[in-house]
Amino acid sequence: MNPGEMLRIVDAIHRDKNIDKEIVFQAIEAALVSATRKSYGEENVIEITIHRQEGTISGTCNGSPLDPEETAGRIGAQMAKQVIIQKIREAERDALFNEYEEMTGDLVSGIIQRSDGGATTVALGNVEALLPRSEQIPGETHTANERVRATVCEVRKQGSRVKVILSRTRQQLVERLFEQEIPEIQEGVIEIKAMSREPGYRSKVAVYSSDQRIDCVGACVGVRGNRIKNIVDELAGERIDIVRWSDDMQVLIPNALQPAEVDEVILCKMMGRAIVLVREDQLSLAIGRRGQNVRLASKLCGWDIEIMTRGELEEQIDRAVAGFGKIEGVTDELAETLVGEGFLSYDDLSVIEPDDLMEMGGLTLEVTEAIVAQAEEMAADAEVAAADERRRQRDKDRTPTEVPPVAGDVAVSTASPDGELSEGGVEAPASTELETAEPETAEPETAEPETAEDDITHEGENTGADKQVES
């Protein structure tokens, strides 16, 4: 192999495989070293160097120079070829890996090749990617030769190949679609501050405009909703709520809970909890179907949001003050202080920081530890009592009701199935109650239209897979 041919081979590999020339030179050098060792012995020290500009080959064996022609031509040509091919494949794999690793979180578009057992194979051009069932939007189906858009969520090496995992359930997909459809976000005039998502059902996106002349919500919706409609269509009809961002939680939390109307927001900073007071007719709307609205709003704001009416809050405060008063070492003043900071149950008190409790009540460390220990014990007892109450209620529901026999008929008995919370209802977390209370009746969700000035929503959610939350 003459020097000119060596340089042409390196340049061709560099152009065809998109591999750096230095990597190709190193692969050829390693192949020649491996082939030379087969002739001279593994115990010898072999060094071979290719001149990067001229293409000439020089080598040494235990410090003695080797014949360049013998090194490049007659020694193990077939083996050198195999080693070079292997090294080039590894270099090609590394180049693909680095390319797609840099694209992690970015939006890519590909053609669906096939679906096997729920997993979908997508052709991205120079690599085949995998869209697992767990990363697909619930209820969505894909067919061959269909174009699909997704985000790159994971890239890993697998032998001599690169495995790219795509996702359509991550928040990055919604964010990248907003950037693609809304020029103001690309230009940086409008910024996505926060986002929460339940794939296939509903998402909340908080946006902020640095230019007061531009309405961030209106720009995201577009004329007659054309911009947001394109995003909703790409997400298989997923509902999108656009929320106006504010650094003030007293403003952001009501915006995040729209279309429900909020009367008051009480921030309990020590607990990281926001108590939101609403009217009775807004309660189910604020909670949402199976708690979806309050759950997404809580993720969006980063606060634990608790929805209740003013009457329910007053009842919890009275019960909390009376319950804390039963703990040895807690005075009436300390009980009221704890309630004012948002501690409304034994469970809340059991996780309080000892330093904070000592500062609030002017207590010693021993008294503080004793109070926390009592609160933990009472919280455990309340949880056991609540579990027993629920079990008794289920047994009562399952008890057969005797039907008196009619002449000529056979007596039959019917059993009622387990009762379920009505849609939109919220079950009170009995484990945190200070006193055992009767099970609350779940309130059905009202069918009010969900519209608001600053929160543009789009129908298209499927509530069948939503989870029940406790508020």
CORFEN-V184637 format. One record per residue. N is the residue number from 1. RES is the residue in one small letter. SS is DSSP state (h for helix, s for strand, l for the rest). PSI is psi in whole degrees, -180 to 180 (* if undefined). Layout:
# CORFEN-V184637
{{N/RES/SS/PSI} {N/RES/SS/PSI}}
This chain:
# CORFEN-V184637
{{1/m/l/118} {2/n/l/161} {3/p/h/-38} {4/g/h/-41} {5/e/h/-37} {6/m/h/-46} {7/l/h/-37} {8/r/h/-40} {9/i/h/-45} {10/v/h/-43} {11/d/h/-38} {12/a/h/-43} {13/i/h/-41} {14/h/h/-42} {15/r/h/-43} {16/d/h/-42} {17/k/h/-3} {18/n/l/44} {19/i/l/138} {20/d/l/141} {21/k/h/-37} {22/e/h/-38} {23/i/h/-38} {24/v/h/-45} {25/f/h/-45} {26/q/h/-37} {27/a/h/-42} {28/i/h/-42} {29/e/h/-44} {30/a/h/-36} {31/a/h/-42} {32/l/h/-38} {33/v/h/-45} {34/s/h/-42} {35/a/h/-38} {36/t/h/-36} {37/r/h/-31} {38/k/h/-27} {39/s/h/-39} {40/y/h/-13} {41/g/l/145} {42/e/l/-23} {43/e/l/-13} {44/n/l/152} {45/v/l/111} {46/i/s/133} {47/e/s/127} {48/i/s/134} {49/t/s/137} {50/i/s/127} {51/h/l/124} {52/r/l/-30} {53/q/l/-38} {54/e/l/-25} {55/g/l/5} {56/t/l/153} {57/i/s/132} {58/s/s/147} {59/g/s/162} {60/t/s/150} {61/c/s/110} {62/n/l/36} {63/g/l/-14} {64/s/s/135} {65/p/s/146} {66/l/l/156} {67/d/l/121} {68/p/h/-40} {69/e/h/-41} {70/e/h/-39} {71/t/h/-45} {72/a/h/-24} {73/g/h/-56} {74/r/h/-15} {75/i/l/112} {76/g/l/50} {77/a/h/-42} {78/q/h/-42} {79/m/h/-40} {80/a/h/-40} {81/k/h/-44} {82/q/h/-43} {83/v/h/-41} {84/i/h/-45} {85/i/h/-43} {86/q/h/-45} {87/k/h/-39} {88/i/h/-38} {89/r/h/-42} {90/e/h/-40} {91/a/h/-38} {92/e/h/-41} {93/r/h/-44} {94/d/h/-38} {95/a/h/-43} {96/l/h/-41} {97/f/h/-47} {98/n/h/-37} {99/e/h/-47} {100/y/h/-24} {101/e/h/-37} {102/e/l/-20} {103/m/l/6} {104/t/s/126} {105/g/l/-8} {106/d/l/161} {107/l/s/132} {108/v/s/157} {109/s/s/136} {110/g/s/176} {111/i/s/131} {112/i/s/129} {113/q/s/-50} {114/r/s/166} {115/s/s/125} {116/d/s/112} {117/g/l/34} {118/g/l/-29} {119/a/s/139} {120/t/s/132} {121/t/s/129} {122/v/s/129} {123/a/s/121} {124/l/l/12} {125/g/l/-82} {126/n/l/5} {127/v/l/151} {128/e/s/126} {129/a/s/163} {130/l/s/130} {131/l/s/94} {132/p/l/161} {133/r/h/-37} {134/s/h/-20} {135/e/h/9} {136/q/l/150} {137/i/l/131} {138/p/l/133} {139/g/l/-4} {140/e/l/139} {141/t/l/150} {142/h/l/145} {143/t/l/160} {144/a/l/146} {145/n/l/11} {146/e/l/139} {147/r/s/134} {148/v/s/146} {149/r/s/137} {150/a/s/173} {151/t/s/150} {152/v/s/119} {153/c/s/-22} {154/e/s/141} {155/v/s/129} {156/r/s/155} {157/k/s/137} {158/q/s/94} {159/g/l/-127} {160/s/l/10} {161/r/s/167} {162/v/s/129} {163/k/s/120} {164/v/s/125} {165/i/s/128} {166/l/s/163} {167/s/s/142} {168/r/l/10} {169/t/l/-11} {170/r/l/158} {171/q/h/-27} {172/q/h/-30} {173/l/h/-46} {174/v/h/-42} {175/e/h/-44} {176/r/h/-35} {177/l/h/-39} {178/f/h/-43} {179/e/h/-34} {180/q/h/-37} {181/e/h/-21} {182/i/l/106} {183/p/h/-33} {184/e/h/-30} {185/i/h/-39} {186/q/h/-39} {187/e/h/-11} {188/g/l/4} {189/v/l/-41} {190/i/s/136} {191/e/s/137} {192/i/s/112} {193/k/s/-38} {194/a/s/161} {195/m/s/145} {196/s/s/145} {197/r/s/141} {198/e/s/102} {199/p/l/133} {200/g/l/-10} {201/y/l/-59} {202/r/s/146} {203/s/s/149} {204/k/s/129} {205/v/s/121} {206/a/s/124} {207/v/s/155} {208/y/s/139} {209/s/s/127} {210/s/l/-14} {211/d/l/113} {212/q/l/-17} {213/r/l/-13} {214/i/l/124} {215/d/l/113} {216/c/h/-39} {217/v/h/-46} {218/g/h/-38} {219/a/h/-36} {220/c/h/-33} {221/v/h/-43} {222/g/l/172} {223/v/h/121} {224/r/h/27} {225/g/h/20} {226/n/h/-34} {227/r/h/-50} {228/i/h/-28} {229/k/h/-39} {230/n/h/-39} {231/i/h/-43} {232/v/h/-42} {233/d/h/-40} {234/e/h/-29} {235/l/l/21} {236/a/l/40} {237/g/l/13} {238/e/l/135} {239/r/s/135} {240/i/s/123} {241/d/s/121} {242/i/s/122} {243/v/s/137} {244/r/s/123} {245/w/l/147} {246/s/l/143} {247/d/l/-18} {248/d/l/116} {249/m/h/-25} {250/q/h/-22} {251/v/h/-42} {252/l/h/-43} {253/i/h/-47} {254/p/h/-37} {255/n/h/-41} {256/a/h/-27} {257/l/l/-2} {258/q/l/147} {259/p/l/7} {260/a/l/146} {261/e/l/126} {262/v/l/133} {263/d/l/-44} {264/e/s/147} {265/v/s/123} {266/i/s/116} {267/l/s/121} {268/c/s/88} {269/k/l/-34} {270/m/l/-33} {271/m/l/-12} {272/g/l/31} {273/r/s/143} {274/a/s/119} {275/i/s/119} {276/v/s/123} {277/l/s/130} {278/v/l/164} {279/r/l/163} {280/e/h/-39} {281/d/h/-10} {282/q/h/-2} {283/l/h/-53} {284/s/h/-31} {285/l/h/-39} {286/a/h/-37} {287/i/h/-42} {288/g/l/170} {289/r/h/121} {290/r/h/33} {291/g/h/16} {292/q/h/-41} {293/n/h/-48} {294/v/h/-31} {295/r/h/-46} {296/l/h/-38} {297/a/h/-38} {298/s/h/-42} {299/k/h/-37} {300/l/h/-42} {301/c/h/-22} {302/g/l/16} {303/w/l/149} {304/d/s/106} {305/i/s/130} {306/e/s/121} {307/i/s/132} {308/m/s/165} {309/t/l/167} {310/r/h/-37} {311/g/h/-40} {312/e/h/-37} {313/l/h/-46} {314/e/h/-39} {315/e/h/-42} {316/q/h/-38} {317/i/h/-47} {318/d/h/-43} {319/r/h/-38} {320/a/h/-44} {321/v/h/-44} {322/a/h/-40} {323/g/h/-43} {324/f/h/-31} {325/g/h/-20} {326/k/l/-12} {327/i/l/130} {328/e/l/127} {329/g/l/-11} {330/v/l/117} {331/t/l/169} {332/d/h/-39} {333/e/h/-42} {334/l/h/-37} {335/a/h/-43} {336/e/h/-36} {337/t/h/-42} {338/l/h/-43} {339/v/h/-38} {340/g/h/-26} {341/e/l/2} {342/g/l/5} {343/f/l/109} {344/l/l/6} {345/s/l/165} {346/y/h/-36} {347/d/h/-42} {348/d/h/-43} {349/l/h/-29} {350/s/h/-18} {351/v/l/11} {352/i/l/147} {353/e/l/129} {354/p/h/-38} {355/d/h/-39} {356/d/h/-42} {357/l/h/-39} {358/m/h/-41} {359/e/h/-39} {360/m/h/-39} {361/g/h/-1} {362/g/l/44} {363/l/l/164} {364/t/l/168} {365/l/h/-38} {366/e/h/-44} {367/v/h/-40} {368/t/h/-46} {369/e/h/-37} {370/a/h/-39} {371/i/h/-45} {372/v/h/-41} {373/a/h/-41} {374/q/h/-40} {375/a/h/-40} {376/e/h/-43} {377/e/h/-44} {378/m/h/-36} {379/a/h/-40} {380/a/h/-42} {381/d/h/-41} {382/a/h/-36} {383/e/h/-41} {384/v/h/-43} {385/a/h/-40} {386/a/h/-39} {387/a/h/-41} {388/d/h/-40} {389/e/h/-42} {390/r/h/-38} {391/r/h/-42} {392/r/h/-37} {393/q/h/-40} {394/r/h/-42} {395/d/h/-38} {396/k/h/-40} {397/d/h/-30} {398/r/h/-10} {399/t/l/126} {400/p/l/142} {401/t/s/121} {402/e/s/135} {403/v/l/118} {404/p/l/135} {405/p/l/147} {406/v/l/149} {407/a/l/128} {408/g/l/-7} {409/d/l/166} {410/v/l/135} {411/a/l/133} {412/v/l/160} {413/s/s/146} {414/t/s/146} {415/a/l/134} {416/s/l/139} {417/p/l/171} {418/d/l/133} {419/g/l/146} {420/e/l/152} {421/l/l/137} {422/s/l/155} {423/e/l/127} {424/g/l/-10} {425/g/l/160} {426/v/l/128} {427/e/l/128} {428/a/l/132} {429/p/l/96} {430/a/h/-21} {431/s/h/-19} {432/t/h/3} {433/e/l/143} {434/l/l/-29} {435/e/l/145} {436/t/l/126} {437/a/l/160} {438/e/l/145} {439/p/l/134} {440/e/l/146} {441/t/l/126} {442/a/l/135} {443/e/l/130} {444/p/l/151} {445/e/l/134} {446/t/l/155} {447/a/l/41} {448/e/l/147} {449/p/l/140} {450/e/l/87} {451/t/l/147} {452/a/l/158} {453/e/l/-43} {454/d/l/6} {455/d/l/102} {456/i/s/120} {457/t/l/158} {458/h/l/130} {459/e/l/160} {460/g/l/9} {461/e/l/156} {462/n/l/113} {463/t/h/6} {464/g/h/-27} {465/a/h/5} {466/d/l/153} {467/k/l/148} {468/q/l/132} {469/v/l/162} {470/e/l/133} {471/s/l/*}}
